[in-house]
Amino acid sequence: MNAEYQKNNTSFKKTQDSSLISYKGNNMINIHLSDIPERVQKISTALYMITGLLDTDDPLRRTLRETAMKSLGQSHELSLVKDTTHSYKELDVLLTQIISYLDLGFHNSFFSEMNHGLLSKEVNAIRTLITKEIERKNGIQVQKMHIENLFSKRTTPAEKKDTLQIRNKVQQKTFSEEKEEYSIKDIPVFVEKKTAADNYATALVKKTSNAKPKKAKRKPKSNDAKEARLQQIMNILSFKKDASINDIHEQFKDCSSKTIQRDLNELIEENKVIKKGSRRWSTYSLA
């Protein structure tokens, strides 16, 4: 990043801060479901503004704008579908992605601290509202199922009377009648002589039944998550040269630093990344 770019970036951030100050007066915590499309539209407008200085071929600029447009379209679908639970979940996923991209841009000094904090607060407020609405709908659905099961079938007085008569007849059957009906004398007794081969087979069956079951082999995990991490590492290194492993690991929330180290080693073997230094003083940059 040259000196002229730094100068223009600083000037543009001041323009962003003054242009987005109007959002500061709106309390995003006190919003309703009907306000979501309007709020998402304002967030999308702000995202277009703060990414205006980034290069037109910059992946962060393109990805943020595309995600903002998808979020805007998804928010307007809420009024067009009957079952909005799926639409709310889709919108929540898109807003979560926006938060991640904002964090990435802020840590690489592309966005000012005020704009990052303000937009993150706006997006998280909508996500909180969506989460509460999904929980409310799930609670209503479970309650409806319980009520339907309660009133699905009613037992009539006649059915209750028949059930009681059958129960009394069973209880009135005495032990003497059962003994008379199933006399032990009428049951023939057979004594089976077991050979040595039979005893060996019985012991083998017991030994086999007591054996511990073999553990199922774990299926290898999908490579989709790994490919996504490798691509994100490449994006991070395109923004920040000579990054340490801690700088890269801060951008990931669902994996350890050892996993990032293995991904970096693979990129180095593919001649996509260059390593400088050794051990904890190592830095990484694109080849």
PEVENCOR-V415189 format. One line per field, one symbol per residue. psi: psi as a letter, one per 20 degrees, with the letter a starting at -180 (. if undefined). burial: 1 if it has 9 or more other ideal C-beta (glycine too) atoms within 8 Angstrom, else 0. A space follows every 50 residues. Layout:
# PEVENCOR-V415189
psi->???
burial->???
This chain:
# PEVENCOR-V415189
psi->orhhggghgghhhhggghhjhhhhipoihmrrhiigggghggggghhhgi jhiqqhjphggggggghghggghhhiihiiqgnigghggghhgghhgggg hggghgijkhqrhghghghhggghgghgggghgghghhghgghgggghhh jhppprhghhgghhgghhhghiorhhghhhhmphhioqppoppprhhghg hghhgghhhiqpqppqpppqqqighghhgghhghgghhhoqlqrhhhghh ipikrrhhghghgghghghjkhqppqaqcijqqqrq.
burial->00000101100110011001001000010010000110111111011111 10010000011111101111110111110000011011111101111110 11111101011000110111111111111110110011000000000000 00000000010000000000000000010000000000000000000010 01000000000000000000000001001101111110100011101110 1100000011101101110000101000000111110
